């Protein structure tokens, strides 16, 4: 199996209020340096900051800083990552969050189509929720059971061990393995999975809501040239 690794320092492309992704990134193997590790300087990327009374996004030192300033607001950032979504990959991100509690959510954006249509993998105190956003509205994202199989549809919510904390550093991981998309946090591996998301674009990002902030401090990407058996 051939593996490429990429180490990104907060890769983001933003637009006023929300973030708009670039055209798909075309990866050239010759760009890889230092035994397959590819580093990008965030200051060399074409990104925009936004600042208003409800939310903000911008580079703070070496981190991407997202802030939701009101209880009914959210902040998000999306970028085109150097990933071939038709092959297996892993995205690992180190995040520092203002608070882990039962009210505000933080997490990952995936399956991004436009500013009003995308999926979210969201974390709260002891809880994970998979959310589908359609037309700017949250819709029921319970996974339908396979045709012919008995039982209930798979819930889009699961319990996990994520204790209440302030200024907490967490490591989240998103892995595509065959037809599955797997979610992990702080070593709790693959606690939730979705099938057949059929990603079309390599646009991913980050989200926080309800008067909270989030710093994206590190992103590491691994691209697999073949599916794992």
C-alpha positions in Angstrom: 0.0 0.0 0.0 1.4 3.4 -1.0 0.7 6.2 1.5 1.2 10.0 1.3 1.1 12.1 4.4 0.4 15.8 4.5 0.9 18.1 7.5 -1.2 21.3 7.2 -1.2 24.2 9.6 -4.8 25.2 9.6 -5.7 25.1 5.9 -8.7 27.4 5.3 -10.4 29.3 2.6 -13.1 31.6 3.9 -15.8 34.0 2.8 -17.8 36.6 4.6 -20.0 34.9 7.2 -19.1 31.4 6.0 -16.3 30.0 4.0 -16.2 29.2 0.3 -14.0 26.4 -1.0 -11.6 26.7 -3.9 -11.6 24.5 -7.0 -10.5 20.9 -6.4 -6.8 20.7 -5.5 -4.7 18.8 -8.0 -2.1 16.8 -6.1 1.2 16.2 -7.9 3.3 13.5 -6.3 6.5 15.5 -7.1 5.3 18.1 -4.6 5.8 15.7 -1.7 9.0 16.4 0.3 10.7 14.9 3.4 9.8 11.3 2.8 6.2 11.9 1.7 5.3 14.6 4.2 3.8 17.7 2.5 3.7 21.0 4.4 1.6 24.0 3.5 2.1 27.5 4.9 -1.3 28.9 5.8 -0.1 32.5 5.0 0.5 31.5 1.4 -3.1 30.4 0.9 -5.8 32.4 -0.7 -8.1 32.9 2.3 -10.3 35.7 3.6 -11.1 36.7 7.1 -14.5 37.8 8.3 -15.4 39.7 11.4 -18.9 40.9 12.5 -21.2 41.0 15.5 -22.3 37.4 15.2 -19.2 35.4 14.2 -15.6 35.7 13.0 -12.9 33.7 11.3 -9.2 34.4 10.9 -5.6 33.3 11.5 -4.4 33.9 15.0 -0.7 33.1 15.3 -0.3 29.7 13.8 -3.9 28.6 14.3 -7.2 29.2 12.6 -9.6 30.9 15.0 -13.4 30.5 14.7 -15.7 32.3 17.0 -19.5 32.3 17.4 -20.4 35.4 19.5 -24.1 34.9 20.1 -26.3 32.0 21.4 -28.1 31.7 18.1 -25.0 32.0 15.8 -22.3 29.8 14.4 -19.0 30.1 12.7 -17.6 27.8 10.0 -14.6 27.5 7.7 -14.2 25.2 4.7 -11.2 24.6 2.5 -10.3 22.3 -0.4 -7.9 19.7 1.0 -5.3 17.9 -1.1 -7.2 14.6 -1.0 -8.5 12.2 -3.6 -12.0 11.4 -2.1 -12.4 8.4 -4.5 -9.6 6.7 -2.5 -9.3 5.9 1.2 -7.9 8.7 3.4 -7.6 9.9 7.0 -7.9 13.5 8.3 -6.6 14.1 11.9 -7.0 17.5 13.5 -5.9 18.9 16.8 -8.5 21.4 18.1 -8.6 23.7 21.1 -12.1 24.6 22.1 -13.4 27.2 24.6 -15.7 24.8 26.3 -17.0 21.2 26.2 -20.5 21.4 27.6 -24.1 20.2 26.9 -25.1 23.3 25.0 -22.6 24.4 22.3 -21.3 22.1 19.6 -18.0 21.9 17.7 -16.8 19.6 15.0 -16.1 18.8 11.3 -17.7 19.8 8.1 -17.7 17.2 5.3 -19.6 16.4 2.1 -19.7 20.1 1.5 -21.7 21.2 -1.6 -22.3 24.8 -0.9 -22.8 27.2 2.0 -26.3 25.7 2.7 -25.8 22.0 1.9 -23.2 19.9 3.8 -22.8 17.4 6.6 -21.6 17.9 10.2 -19.9 15.6 12.7 -20.6 17.5 15.9 -19.4 17.0 19.5 -20.9 18.0 22.9 -20.3 16.8 26.4 -20.5 13.0 26.2 -22.4 13.2 22.9 -21.8 13.0 19.1 -24.3 13.8 16.5 -24.2 13.5 12.7 -26.2 16.3 11.1 -27.3 16.9 7.5 -27.8 20.6 6.5 -30.1 21.1 3.5 -31.1 24.5 2.3 -29.5 26.0 5.4 -31.7 23.9 7.7 -30.8 20.9 9.9 -32.8 17.8 8.8 -33.1 14.3 10.2 -29.9 12.4 9.4 -30.8 9.0 10.8 -29.3 6.4 8.5 -31.9 4.3 6.7 -31.7 0.5 7.2 -30.6 -1.5 4.2 -33.3 -2.9 2.0 -34.7 -6.2 3.2 -33.1 -5.9 6.6 -35.2 -5.9 9.8 -34.8 -3.5 12.7 -34.8 0.3 13.2 -33.0 2.9 11.2 -29.5 3.8 12.6 -29.7 6.8 14.9 -27.6 9.8 14.1 -26.7 10.3 17.8 -24.4 8.3 20.0 -23.0 8.6 23.6 -19.3 8.8 24.2 -16.8 9.7 26.9 -16.1 13.5 26.4 -16.0 15.2 29.8 -17.1 18.8 30.5 -14.1 21.1 30.3 -12.8 24.6 29.5 -10.0 25.4 27.1 -9.8 21.8 26.1 -7.5 20.3 23.5 -9.0 17.4 21.5 -7.9 15.3 18.6 -10.6 14.4 16.1 -10.2 12.0 13.2 -12.3 11.4 10.1 -11.4 8.3 8.1 -12.8 7.0 4.8 -12.4 3.3 4.4 -14.2 1.8 1.5 -17.8 2.7 1.6 -17.6 3.8 5.3 -16.9 7.1 6.9 -15.5 6.6 10.4 -15.3 9.2 13.3 -12.9 9.1 16.2 -11.9 11.4 19.1 -9.2 11.3 21.7 -8.3 7.7 20.9 -11.9 6.5 21.0 -11.6 4.9 17.6 -14.4 4.6 15.1 -17.2 5.1 17.6 -19.6 6.1 14.8 -19.7 5.3 11.1 -21.8 6.2 8.0 -22.1 4.4 4.8 -22.2 5.5 1.2 -21.8 9.3 1.6 -20.3 9.3 -1.9 -18.2 12.4 -1.5 -17.8 14.4 -4.7 -15.5 17.2 -3.5 -12.4 17.3 -1.3 -13.8 20.2 0.7 -13.7 19.9 4.5 -13.8 22.3 7.4 -14.6 23.1 11.0 -17.6 24.5 12.9 -18.5 25.9 16.3 -21.8 27.5 17.6 -23.6 29.1 20.5 -21.2 31.6 21.9 -18.0 29.6 21.7 -14.6 29.6 20.0 -12.4 27.0 18.4 -8.7 27.0 17.3 -7.6 24.6 14.6 -4.0 24.0 15.6 -2.9 21.1 13.4 -4.2 19.0 10.5 -2.6 15.8 9.3 -3.8 14.1 6.2 -3.0 10.5 5.0 -4.0 9.4 1.5 -4.1 5.7 0.8 -3.6 4.7 -2.8 -5.5 1.4 -2.3 -8.4 0.3 -0.1 -7.6 -1.5 3.0 -8.7 -5.1 3.0 
